Structures are given as C-alpha cells and as structure tokens.
C-alpha cells in the first residue's frame, strides 16, 4: 500500500511522543509525469553510471554547485532540481551515454520509462524531486517501545535516530529489519497473549475530502519541500490551524510544520532559507514509489 501517515497520526492522537518530524527526504530524480502524484523512481545508480542532470539546452545543472556535481548528496541535488523547476526549467536526466543491456542493468527504470513513451537509451528522462522517506516519526527506543505503554513501532513510522537528518541511500530497511527483530524477541518473552489482553481501539477520525487533500499536498510542497523559509512555514501553519478540525491529515501536517518552524537552522533534509529570501516552488507535489 501507499504510505499516507495514518500510523503517525494515530500515535499523535494518542499522545505518543514524536521526534524529528521536520526531516522529510526528497529523492532528486523521480520520473516527471505531470498530473500524477505517485511517481516511479529513477535510480541514483544511473548518475553513478555517468548520467547527467541537464536543462533543455543540455547545460549541466550541478556544474559549479557541488564538487561532486551529479553525485552530490541527495538533498543538494533535490534542492537544485527544485529551484530550477521553480524558475521554469524542465530538468532532464541524460543517460543516453550509458552502455550495456538496460534490461539487465536498469530494468525498473527502463520499464517505467517505456510505459510512458520514453526510451531512456536514446532520449533524456524528465525528472522531478519527490517525497521519498520520513526520517522522523514515533519516538522509540532500540526495542521499538514508544512513550505510551503497550504502543510499539518499527520501520518508517518510527524514529530511533539512526538515520539522523538525512538517511543514507539503500538504508531504508534498517529500522524495520534490525529493530523489528529486537521488538519481536522482546515481546516473545515479555508477555503471553493472555497477559496482553484486548487493546483499546481508537478511531483516526474523518479524513480530508480529496480536493482538500490535494490542496494540503500543494501547500506542503510549497512550504515544506526541499527548500523552506520561516515565513512560508508560518503561513502554511496558519492554514493548517484553520482546517485542523476537518481531517487528520491536516493535524499531522500541523505537527510537521511546527517541528520545522522550531528548527531555525538548516540541517540535513531540512534546508531553511534566510528570512526574507524569495522562494519560487514548482508544482505540484510528487511522491516517489
């Protein structure tokens, strides 16, 4: 299924402690498909094999931005692509120089591109940043225990701090595998089914209507995307305060925006421009799948 934040929202509603909600990682290269929200990833391995991010005239996007150019950290590349799009540039990933059998080397990218009429072997791939991984979540210890007795969490919904402010590539399963095993082992000896008893069920509550959810998605993309400002975060926070009673997604967004506002310095995936700096965001929001 698609991650929608419902687990984190339930924990917030129950009063569980959370941490690092401001740290949302954006993958710099998802396949740019206007009008779609959930987008296929265009793996960073392409850039490792020599692909380059360019504009419509073939000029390299990362030239002079970072010593590693196209191999710069994810947050650097995502911000550069995001800013270029905000200036009206359609960003392309030129992988036409990569040799070898794509069906063996990059089958997922090849299949996704061909499904949308793009042959990456001969044509540069249109790309866009996309929300990819949340480093924050329900605060838990190394055994998956939250601040609420009986509430445990592992995986992306949880936050142990192992990913810091900017998760390393190919490391997303760490929390699920390592801490899931620890939690399972702990629960196996901590209680029997008879001791656990029946849980106290809570309803998540009404969600936003599809049109409202689309508006919230665009609001967060503008205010809490790869490049943020205190002014933009405050404005978005005010909007979410006004609609927080209408759906749980707005209340979750409110918590994330509040966390971002509390962190005034730039760190990892949370990059905040100086007060007064003009930010032009592209639209709309995309989610990498």
N, C-alpha and C positions, 0 to 999 in steps of 0.2 A: 504494500500500500504506500501511499504518498504521505510523507511526514507533514503534519499540519499543526503541531504544537499542542495537541489536546492533553497529552500526558503532563506536560509542564504546566498547562493552565489548571488542570485538576489539582496538582500539587500546590500551586499558588492559592487556589481557592480554599484548600485545606489548611493553609498556614505554614506550609513547609518552607524552610529556609532555602533560598536560591543564591547563586553566585555567578559572576561574570556574564550576565545576560547581554552585555553590550558587545560581546565578541562573536560576531557572525562572519564566517569566512565566505568570501565570494570567489568562485572559480573564474579565472580570467577568460576562459575560452569555452563557452557553450555554443552550439550551433544556433546562429541567429535566425529565428523563424518568426517574423513579425506576426502578432496576433495570438501567439501561443505562449503559455505560461511555463509549462514543464518542458524543458529542452534537453536534448541529448548532449552529453559532454563530448568535447573534442580534446582528447587526452593530451597532457603536457608532454608525453613521450614524443609527440610529433615535433615539438620545438627542440627536444633533446636530440632528435634525428636530423635537425637542420632547418625545420620550418621557421618562417619569419612572419612577424606581425607587421603589416603594411597598410597604408591608406590606398585610396583609389588610384593614385599615381605611382604606386609601387615604392613610396618612401617608407623607410623603416620607422616604426612607431617608437621603439625603445632606444633609438640612437641618441646618445648623449644624456639619457635619463638615468641609466644604471650601468656600472662597469660590465655586468653580465648580460646586458641587453635583453634578448628574448628569454634568457634563462634566469632572469631576476626573480626574487621571491614573489609568490602569488599575489600578495597584497599590493606590491609595487606595480605589477603588470595589470592587475584588475583596475587599479586607480587610473592608470594611463589610458587604458581602453575606454573606461567610463568617461573620462574627461574629453577624450577625442570624440566620442559619440555625442556628448553634450554640446560640442562645437559643430555638430552636423556632419562629422566624418563617419563613413561606414567602414568599419575596421575589418580587414581580411587576414586570414592566416594562409600564407603562401607555402604550401607543402609540395608544390609541383616538382621540386628538385630531389625529392626523396625517391630513392631507387628501391628495387626489390618487389616482392609479391605482397601487395597491400592486403590481400585476403588472408595472408599468414601473419603479417606484421601488425596490421591495424584493422582487423576485421570489423570491429564495432563501429569505428569512425567511417570506414568505407560503406558499410551497410546503411548507417544513418544518413549519410550524405546522398547516396544513390537513391534512397527512398524519397528524398526531397528534390531530386533532379539535379544534384551537384556531383560531379565526378572530381574528387579531390586530387586525383592523379594528374589532371590537366587544367583544373580551374581552382583559383584561390577560394578558400572557405570563408563565408561571412560568419563572424563570431561576435559574442557579446558576453560581458560578465554575468554571472548568475549566482544567486544564493545557493550555498553548497553544504556548509557544515556549521553547526552551532557549538562553539566551544563551551558556552555557558549551559546552565541547567539546574536541576535539583542538586543542592549541595549534599554530597555523600562522602562517607569515609571509604577506606580501602576494601571494606566488606559490603559496600552498597547501602549502608544504613543512612537514612536521612535524619533530620531533626525531629521527625514525628515517629514515635514508637510504632513499629509494625509496617512502616512505609519504606520500601526498598526500591532502588532504581539502579539500572546499569545501562550502558550504551549512550547514545547521543542525548537522550533526555536527561542524563545525569552529568554532574560536573565533579570530577575528582581533582582537577587542576593539572592533570598530566599533559594536556595539550596547550597549556599556557594561554597566551593571547593569539596564537596563530599556529594551528595544527600543521604538522609536517605532512607532506604528501604520502599517500599509501599507508597511513597510520590510523585510519578512522575506526578500524575494528578493535583497537586496543582495549578500550573501555568495556566493550561487550564481551570480548573473549577472556581477558585477564580477570576483570572484576566480576563477570558473570560466574566464572568458575569459583572464585572466592566466596561469593554470596551463596551459591548452591551448596558448597561444602559447609558453610556456617549454618545454614538453615537445616541441613540434614541432621545435625547434631544438637541444634538449639531447641527444637520443638517437634512434637509429633502432631499429626493432623488433628487429633482430639484436643490438643492444647491450643492450637491456633484459633479455633472457633470460627464463627461466621464474621465476615468483615462488615463494617458499617459503610454501606454504599452511599455515595454522593452523586448527585446529578451535575453534569458540567454546566447545564443551563442552555438557554437559547443561543444559537449562533447568529452571526450577521447574515442578512439576505445576500444573495450572490452579487447584486450591484454594490451593496455596501462593502462587501469583502474586496471587490475589485478596487474600490476607492481607497480602502485601507492599504491594500497592497501597493498601490501607486504612491500613497502618502509616505509609506516607509521606505520605498525605493528612493524617493526624492530626498527624504530627511535622514535616513539611517542606512544608506547604501555604502559603497566603497569609500566615499569622501563625505564627511559630515561637517556641520558647523553648529555652534551653540544656539544661534538664532533659529536655524532650521529645526533643530531638535526641540526647542521650546515651543515653536509654532505647532509642530506635529503633536507634542504632548498635550497642548491645549485642545486640539481637535479630538484626541482620544479621550480626554477627560469628559468632553461633551457627549460622547457616544458610548461611554464605557458600560452604561446600563443596557445597551441594546444587543450586546453579544460578547461571548467570552473571548473572541479573537481581539477585540478592542482592549479588553482588560490585560491580555497578555502583551499586546503592543505597548500599552501604557507602562508596564513593568520594564520592558526592554528599553524604551525611550528614557525612562527615569534613570536606569543604570548608566546609559550612555551620557546623560547630562551630568551625572556625578563624576564621571571620569573626564576631566578637562584636558588632560594631556593625551597625546597620541601614543598608542601602544598597540603593536601587532595589527590585527584586523580592524581595530578602532582608530581611524585616522580623522582627526578633527582639525579643520582649517582654522586659521586665526580669526578672531571676531572681526566682522566687517568684510571678510573676504567673500567675493561673489562666487557662487557655485551654480553651474548650469548642469542639471542632471538629464541624462537620456531617459526615455520612457519606452515601454513600460517595464515593470519588474519581471524578471525571469527566474525560474528555479531550475537548477541543474539536476538531472535524474540519471 
